[in-house]
Amino acid sequence: MALLEVEDLRVSFNTPDGVVQAVRGVSYNIEAGQTLGIVGESGSGKSVSTQTIMGLTKGARISGRAVFEGQDLLTASPDQMRDIRGAKVGMIFQDPLSSLHPYYTVGWQIVEMIRLHDDMSKDQAMKRAVELLRLVGIPQPDRRVDDYPHQFSGGMRQRAMIAMAMALNPALLIADEPTTALDVTVQAQVLRVIRRMQEIFGTAVILITHDLGVIADVADEVLVMYGGKVMERADRRTLFFASHHPYTEGLLQSMPSYGGDRERLRPIPGQPPSLLAPPPGCPFAPRCVYVMDKCAEMPALDPVGEKPGHLSACWLPHNEADREAVRRRVAHVELAKSAGPAGA
């Protein structure tokens, strides 16, 4: 049985301009010890989907199921969610400075979180806080435990958040854009810390990001979201070397390459759809070079390719040879367009 199983999750918000359909029928599962990467552009529904699971989207209209260790989190009471958050599910957010209270020391905040869920003395909890800061690579943790958040660098604050999230050995860690505001070197350090803590505690990780480079480094399975829907799901290697959905293809082509010949980035043309009035059918159709009449209807998330567990919501042929023939035809048409009229 999966540690967390999300089924047909739908989340919408009432706004003065209308109803925003932020998440539209998302389903996935994650096993104990697994790392699931959720990737997509801003506004794709990545963060809202996990925040809803943790009871952090107040005022939203929610339907579906999110079963964690046999309990549906979407129907859990506020008291039940308080017992689950921190103790069984840890969370790391994008901006640690806004997640840590500026008036209290880092150590005090870790201690209070531990004692909220565990009957432990202050001295015992402080020893645990120091040990956690040591595990995440904070230098001189016995001294830095008494520092305030503003005395930590951005990378150290994120490590402190990881220490707090892992304080009670949660079964699941949700990391929402944990490296976005950090430079590349510090990003790598933070990801190493998450992997190390995962190995020590056997924790499953949901990693939300728009950076496919981060996904390539840590994820076992990858969920690609767009317009509030899941476009593709595959293991990491399949996604990078045998992706099916044109949106995934566009994300991969827009990544900068490292080494070799430098090429211009190939951004995806157009803009993501407004979730106030999502387009009928496939939400990516207005930006897709392979768009066809069928795209007026939303395809199911079906198995594709040869790898078990590879799913894609696209009308393109499932067979790679047939799909490559479609790509060649589109490339030929695009080349003809760029060449202009004969004799021009």
N, C-alpha and C positions, 0 to 999 in steps of 0.2 A: 504493500500500500504506500502511495506517495506521502511524503511529509506534508506537503501543501498541494491541494488540488483546487484550481480555480475553474469554474464552469460558467460560461455565458455571462460574464460580468458586464453589466451595463450601468453607467454613471452619467447623470445629466444634472445641469444646474439651471435654475431660473435666473435670468438676468433682465435688465430693462429692455434689452434688444430682442429677447426671445430665449428659447431653451437651447443651451449649449450641450450637445451630445458628445461629451468628452471621451467616454469609453463605450464601444458599441459591439458587445458580444465577444469579449476576450476570454479565451480558455487556455490554460496551460497547467503543468504540474512540475514539481521539483522533488527529487529524492534526497534523502539524508546524505550530507557530504558533497552534494553536487553544486556546481556553480552555473546558474542560469543568467545569461546576459540579455538584457532588454535594450534594444537600440532603435533609434529613429530620430527624426528632426524634432525641434521644439514644437509643442502642441500636438504631438502624436498620441498622447494619452499614457505615456510611460509612467510618469510620477503619480498621476491621479489614480491609476489602477492599483498601485501598491499602497498609497496613502489611504485609499478606500478600504482595503483589506485590514488596515490597522486602525480603522475607525477615526481617521483624521480629516474626513471630508464632511464637515457639518453642513446640514441644510441641503445635501445632495439627494437626488432621487436614485435609489440603488436597487438593482435586482441581480439575481444569479446566486451562486454559491461560492464560498471560499473555505474549504474544509482543511483545518490545520490540526493534525493529531486527533482526528475524529470529531472535532468541534467546528461548526460553521461560524466563522468570525463575523459574518454579516448579520447574524441574528444574536450575537453575544451581547450581554448587558454591559453598561459602562464599567461596573465593578469587575466583571470577568475580563474585559479588555485591559483594565489597569493591571490585573494580575499577569496577563500574557505579555504586554509590552514591557520590554526590559528583561524580564525573567526568562521567557521562552523565545521571544523574537526581539532582537536588537536592531536598532536603526542608526544609520549614519547619514547625515544630510549634507547638502552641497556646501553650505557656508557654516563652518564650525564656530565662527565668532558670534553668529546670531543664535547658535544652539547652546552655547555655554553662557552662563550668567556672569556678567562682568563684575558683580559685587562680591563674588565668592571665589575662593581659591579652587583650582582644578581638583586638588585632592578632596576638598570638602564636598564637591559635587559628586565625585565618584563614590565617596563614602555614603552620602545620603541615598544615592541610587541603590547601593548594595543593601543598606539597612531597611529600605522601603520594602524589599522582597525577602530579606533573609534576617533571621533572628541572630544577629551578630553584634558584639560590642564595638564601640567606636575604635578602640585600639586594634582589634582584629580586622575591622573593615579598613582602617588606615594601612595596616601591613599589606592587605590584599590590594589596595590602591597602588602602593609603591611597587609591588610585584608586577602588577599589570602595566604600569608605566615602563618598567624595566623590559617586559616582554615586547612592548611595541617600539622599543629603541629610544626612549627618552633618556638622555644622559643625566647622570646624578639624580635618579628618580627620588631618592630620599630627601633631596633639597627642593627639586622642582615641584614636588607635590604641594608645596606651600605657595607656589606662584599663582598669579592671577592670569586669566586667559590672554590679556593684552601683553603679557610678558613672554608669551610663546610665539614662535614664528607660525606662519600659516600651515606648514607641514607638520609642526609639532602639535598644533591645535587639532589637526585632523587625526593624528595618532592618539591624542588624548581622547577624542571622540570614539575611536576604535576601542581603546581600553575600556571606556565606560560601557559601550555597547556589548562587549564580550565579558563583562565583569561577572555575570552569573551563568556563564557557559550556555548561551541560548542555542536552541536547535536550529534557528534560522536567523541570518543576518541580512537585512535589506540595506544596501548601500546606494543612495540616490545621488548620482553625479559626484562621487566623493573626491575626484581629482580635477574638476573643471577649473578651479581658480588657482591651480598650482602649476609651477613650471615643470618642464618635462622630467628633469632629474628627480624632483620631489615626488612627482606622480609615480614614477617607477618605485621609489622607496615606499610610498603608501600602499601600492599594490602588493609589494613584497610582504609588508606587514599583514595585510588582509589574508594573503595566502598562508603565511606562517601561523596566524591565529586559527585559520580554518584547519590546518593540519594538526595543531595541538588539541583543539576542542572538537573536531569532527563536524563542524557546523556547515549547514547548507547556506549558500550565498545567492541572493538576487542582486545583480549589479546593473544599475540603470545608467545608461550613458548615451551620448550622441557620437562618441569617439570609437570607431571600429578598431583603432590601434589598441585601445584598452581591452576591447572584446577579444582580439587576437591573442592577447597576453594571458588572459585568465579564464575565459568562459569554457565550459564543457558543451553546453547547448546554447543556442542563440535564438531569440524571438525578435523578429523585425516588425515594428509597428508603424502604421501610417493612418492618419485620419481616424484615430480611435479604434482601428481594427488591426488584427494580426495579418500581415502579408505573407510571412514565411517563417518557418521554424526548421532548424537543422542543427546537427552537431557543428562545432566550430570549423573543422576542416572542410566539410561539405559546403558550408556557407561560403567560404572564401574561394574554393576551387571548383565548385559545381553548383553555384546558386541558380535558382530558376526564375524568381520574380524580377521584373524589370526595375522595380524600386530598389531592391537589394543590389542589382547590377549597377544602378546609378550611384548608390552610396559607395560602393567599392571603387568605381571610376573617379569619384571625387576625392579620394584619399590621396595625399601627397606620397610620392614614391621616395624611397631611401636608396641612394646610390644609383649607379648607372646613368643613363641619359636623362636629363631634366626635361620634363614635359609640362605643358600648361595643364592646370587642373581642369577637369571636365565637370562643371557643376550641372545639377539637374535643372533644366529650364522651368520657369514658372514658379508658383508659390503653393504651399500646402493649402488644402481646402478650408473654408470657414466651417467650423463645427456647429454654427448656428443654422446653416442650411447645407449639409453635406450633399455632394452630387449623387444622383441615383447611380446604382451600380458600383463599379470599382472606383474608389476615391482617387486612385492614382491615374485614371484614364485621361484627364485633361493634360497631364504632363508626360504621358507615355508615348514613346516613338512607335510602339507596336500596337497602338490602339486599334480595335476592330469593332464591328457592330455588336458583337456579343458582350462587349464591356459595359453596355447599358444595364446589364444584369450582373449582380455581384456573384462571382464564382465561389464555390465552397473551398474550404481549406483542406485540400485533398493530398494524398501521397503522390510524390513525384520522384523520378529518378530511380536509382538502384539501391540507395541507402535506406534502410528501415528508419522510420521516424522523420524523414524529410517531407515536410508539408508545404504547400504553396497555394495561395488564393489567386490564381491567374488562369486565363483562358489559353495561354500559349501551350503548344504541344508538350506533353510530359516527356516524350522521347527526345533525347539530346540531339540526335541527328536531324529530326524534323524541326526542332527548335532552332538549330543552327542554320537551317535553310531559310527560315523566316528572318533571322538576323541578317543573312547575306542579302536577301531581297530588300530589306529596309535600308541597309548600308548602300546598296546600289542606287536606290531612289534618292537618298540624302546626298550622295555624291553627284548625281545628275542635277539636283537642285542647286548645289553649291557651284557647279560649273556654269550655270546660267544657260540662256538660249544658245543654240549652235551659231557660231560665227560672231558671237558678241565679243 
